[in-house]
């Protein structure tokens, strides 16, 4: 493959993988104004994140096996069509209840992104090229949480929060056209296999009870649930509680996203030095320690937004180590079931996001104290899983 074609594929796959994250991060600065516009409290608006995560969770489980049967491009068009229609409906909605249901529909469509992007890479490349392409696509994806809130704030100032959803609808249409023009069908008809629900459910069940998969996945999901709580609740805390502007919040969110990316880049070096299992164990303790100290500060009456911002920065940076490491540990021994295991892990991650977003929305009136308590509880759960359920030595595949 020549460099131009590979660059086009990386760009399109990166945009495709970013579909779901774009629809999460872009509207965060607008949560307070959305609440005012729809005559709802901010906790109710945060619940739209919960319904979106439920859509991501269910769609993730379905699209993988369906794309094996019907091909990658056709499923991409289906998912992006649902995403576009959901985005248009969100832009027209008049009540918070409608928005909550429509975000679920949007999530079903948006979940297509990562499933198809990584499946295309696995179809089209082999050997070291797979890792290289994964890294390039993840680099494009990593820019999303830095830019999306800033773009969302710009669109809000240009029109209103509804403008963000008009943009997301246009994004879905443009991306579908780019896929049609630039992305080859990598799942050839001869390679497609029948979709068998019973076999698929049996495979999911086998992986679910695998002790080489579940401890690492649960530790990852509980740790990442704290990150989802941060996504759901931080805008209300920074903007409504501390009086920052949406633009200031977007900048803080972007800086934390850069910390997440930087930690992920450093992470392989730490693996080479102390191993993946030790990396996860040490960093999950650091993650909990930061949040426990921040919670103690708030309980003692601390109100500095600077202290809270630094604490969140360190916590999010810790997650930059934990998320790729947890994924590696969970998938290391899955072999030919790696794709199904990855879909199950992704679904469980989004399920934890749905659950914790609901809790965060219900406790929104407790502000920064409530949000920090939720994040600390998630971190503690991850630590306990590490202590009680992790093996003494992780089994890693031979290279």
N, C-alpha and C positions, 0 to 999 in steps of 0.2 A: 504494500500500500504506500503510495507516495505521500509526501509530507502534507501537501495541501488537502488531500482527501482525509488523511488522519486528523488534521486540525479541524476540519469541518465536522467530522464525526465526534470528536471530543467536545466541541462547542455545543452541538445539538444534544448529545447525551447529557452534558452538564446542565443545560437548560431544562431538559426533561426531568432529570433527577431533582432539580430545584423547584418543581411545580408545587409540591406539598409545602416545603419550607417557606416559599414565597407567600403562600396564602396564610401562613401563620404569622410570620414576622412583619409583613407589610402593614397590617392594620393595628398593630399593638399601640402605636402612639395615639390612635384615634379612639381608643376604648372609652375614655371619659366623655368625649363629645358624642359618641354613639349612644351612650347611656342617656345623655340629655335629649338627643334627637328622638329616641324611641320611647322616652318617658319610662325608663327602667333604671334600676340601680346597676352599679358597675359589676357587682357579682353576677347578675343575670347575663351581662355581656360576656363576662369571662366564661360562662357556661357554653357559649358558642365555640370556644376552643375544645371543650369536652366533646361536644357532638362531632366536631371536625375530626378529633382523634379517633372516635369510634368508627367513623367512615374510613379513615386511613387503616385502622386495624382490620376491619372486615374485607376491604378491598385488597389489602396485601395478601391475604390468604387465598383469595379467588383468582387474582390475575396471573400468578405464576403458572399453575397447571393449565389454565385456559389458554395462555399464550403458547404453551407447548403444543396444544391441539390446533389452534387457529392462526398461529404466527404472531411475530412481534409487532409488525406495523399495524395490522388490523386491530389488535387489542389497544395499541397506542391511540388510534383514532377513536375507538369507543370510549376509553378513559378520558381523553381530552375533550370529547364531545360532552360527556357528563359534567366534567369540570367547568366547561364554558357555560353550559346551560345553568349550572348551579351558581356560578358567579353572576350571571345576568339576573337571575332571580333574587340573589342577595342584594344587588344594587336597587332593585325595585321594591324590596320588602318594606312593610309599614309597621310591623310589630316585632317585638323581641322574640316571641314564640315562633313566628315564621322564620326569623333569621336563624334560630337554633336548629330547626329542622333542615333548612336549606344549606346550612354549613355542613350538616351530615352528608347531604347529597354531593356537595362540593368535595368533601373528603373522600368519598367513594371514587370520584373521578381523579382526584389528585394523587391517590395512592398508586396509580399506574406508573409514575415517574421512576422511582428507584428500582421497582421490580423489572421493568423493561430495560432500563439503562444498563444494569449489571448483567441481565440475561444476554443482551446483545454483545457485550464484551466477551462473555464466556463462549458464545456461539462463534464469534468472528476471530478470536485470537487464541493463542496457546502459549504455554511456557512463560518465560519472563515477561512477554508482551502483555499478558493479562494484568500482572501487577502494575506495570507501567501505565496502562490505560486506566486502571482503577484509580491510581494516584492522580492522574491528570483530570479525570472527571470529578474526583473528590475535591481537587483544588478549585475547579469552577464552582462546585457546590458550596465550598467553604466561604466564597465571597458573598453568598446570599444573605446570611444574617448580619453582615456588615453593611451592605447596601440597602437591603429591603426596607428597614424602618425609615431610612433617610428618604428613599423614593416614596414610601407611603406618606410621610409627612409632607413632602413636596406636593403630591397629588391632592392631599387633604386641603392644603392651603390654596391650591389651584381651583378646587371646587368644593367638595365636602368628602366625608368618609365614603359616600357612594361612588365617588370617582375611582377609589381604589379597586372596587369590585368591577367597574367598567374596564379598568386596565387589566385586571386578571382575566376577564373574558377575552379581551383582545390578545393577551399573551397566549391563551390556549389555542386560538385560531391561527396565529402566526406560527406557533410551534408545530401545529399539525401540518401546515404548508411546508415548513422546513424539513420535517420528517419525510414528507412525500418527495421532496426534491433532492435531499442530501443523504438520506439514510437507506441503505439497502435492506432488503428482507433477509435476515440472517437465519431464520428458522425455515429451512427449505421443506417443501411438501413431503419429500421422501423421509425426512427426519421426524416428522410430526407423529405424535402418538395419541391414541384415544384418551379422552378424559374419563377416568374411572373414579367415581366418587368414593366407593368403598375402599379401593386401594389407597387413595389419597388420604382418607381419614385414618386408615390403619398406619400409614407412614407417619402422619402427624402424632398419633398416639404413641408409637414406638419411640419417637424422639422425645416426646414430652416426659416420659418416665426414665429417660437415659440419665444416669447419674454423672456421666461425663459432660452432659449438656445443661441440665436443669440448674445445678447450684450456681454455675457461672452466669447463666441467663437471669436468674432471679436476683443475684447480686447486682448485675448490670442494670436491670429494670428498676430496682429500688433506688439505686444511686441516681439513675437518669430521671426518675420521677421527681427528684428535687429540682432538676433543671427544668422540667416541664412546669413545675409550680412557679419557678422564677419567671418563665415565659408568660404564664397566665396572669401573675399578680404584680409584676414589677412596674408596669406602666401606671397602674392606679396608685401605687405607693410613691413613685417618683413624682408623678404629675399632680395627683389630687392631694396626697398627704404632705409632700415636701415642696410643692409649688413650682417644680421645674416645668419648662415649656416642653411641648412634644419634640421639638428639635433637640433640646438638651438631652432629653431621655434617649432619643435615637442615637446620639453620639455616644452616650454611656453604654448603651446596648451594643453598639458597634465595636467599642473598645473591648468589651468583654468577649465578643465573638472573635476578635483578633487573638485574645489570650487563649481561647479554646483552640484556635488553629495553630498557634505557636506551640502549645503543649503537645498537640497531635504530631507535629513535625519532629519534636525532640524525643517523643515516645520510643521510636525504634532504637535510638542510642541507649536508652535506659534498659530496654529489653536485652540488648547485647551485653550489658554490664551486669545486671542482676537477675534477668529472666522475667518472663511475662507474669508468672504467678506472684513473685515477690513484688513486682511493680504494682499490681492491683492491690495487694494486701497493704502495702505501705501508703499508697496514695488514697485509698479509701479511708484510712485512719486520719490522714491529713485533711481530707475533705470534711470528715465529721468534726475534727478538732476546730477547724476554722469556723464552722457554723455554730458549734457549741459556744465558742468564745463570743461570737457575734450575738447569739441569743442572750448570753449572760449580760453583755453590755446593754442590750435593750431592756432586759428585765430590771436592771439597776437604774433605769431612767435615762440612758443615753439617747440623744436625739440627733446627733450629727449625721447629715446626709453623706459627708465625706467618709466617715468611718464605715457606714453601711455600704457605700459604693466599693471601698477597698475590700471589705469582707466578701462581697459578692464576686468581685474580680478574682480573688484567690480561690473561692469555691468553684467558680466556672473553669478556671485554669486547671484545677485538680481533675475536673470531669474530662478535660482534653486528653488526659492520660488514661482515665478509667474506661471511656467508651470504646476506643479501638482495642484496648487490651482485653476487656470483657468479651468483645465479639470474637477476638482471636481464640481465647481460651474455650469459649462455648462451641465453636465450629471446628476446632482442631482435629477431633476424632470422628467427624461425621461422614467423611469419605464421599461416596456417591449420593448420600442424602444431604449434602451440604446446601444445595439450593433450597430444598424443602425446609431444612433446619433454619436457614437464613430467613425464609419467609415467616416461619413460626416465631423466631426471635424478634423480627421486626414487628409482627403483630402484637406480641406481648409487650414490647416497648411502647407502642402506641396505645395499647390497653392501659398500661400504667399511666400514660399521659392523660387519657380520658378520665380515669379514676381521680388522679390527683388534681386535675383541672376543676373537676366538680367540687372536690374538697376545698380547693383554693377559692372558688367562687362563693361557696357557702360561708367561708370565714373571711371574706373580703373586708368586712367592717372592722376587723382587728388590725388592719394595715400591715406595716412592716414587721411588727412583732409576730402576728399570725403567720405571715409568709415565711419568716425565718424559722419559726417553730416547725412548720411543715417540712421545710427543707432539711432541718436538723434531724427530724424523725425519720425521714427517708434515708439519710446518711447512716443513722444508727442501725436501721434495719439491714442495710448493706453490710455494715461491719459485723453484725451478729451472724449473718449468713456466712461470711468469710470464716469466722471463728468456729462455728458449729458444723459447717457442711462442706467446706472446701477440703480437697485432698491435701496431704502433706506435700505431694509433688504432682504437678500437672503433667498429663500425658500429652506430648506434642508430636505431630507427625514427623517422620524422618524426612530430611532434605537431601 
